[in-house]
Amino acid sequence: MDLPQFELGFPGPLRDQLVSAVLSGAKTATTGLLTEYERDDEPLPSAGQRSVVPDSAGRPVAVIEVTGVRVVRLAEADRAHAQDEGEGHTTVAAWRAAHEAFWHGPDVRTALGDPEFTVDDDTLVVLERFRIVERLESRRASAQER
């Protein structure tokens, strides 16, 4: 499959949780840092773009399609987006606290090459919405049964 990867978090328990939420249909949105796109000289996702979601072992489990993208100040992220991330956050404050803990963690700071990286109300974030167009784990299971 010749599609870009849509990696959620870093491999391990967090990615497993996020991928599970995508596969269950609970997660239909995600948030990225605009600075990551700029650093990698990568274009922002756009509606209609398809990607493969890998699990922690790198196995493709689903194909998703972007349905919408907005770039906003972190302070402008709303409750609907927080809930659509499917991580169980019922308030923007809880959603933001969890994201700040991730973004201020060693993995993100290492990936950005900035051990002091922090976000604030004015940090630009990419709010992305998506839908599953194909589940790949069932295809893999069918092939194994043959």
Disulfide bonds with the S-S distance in Angstrom:
none
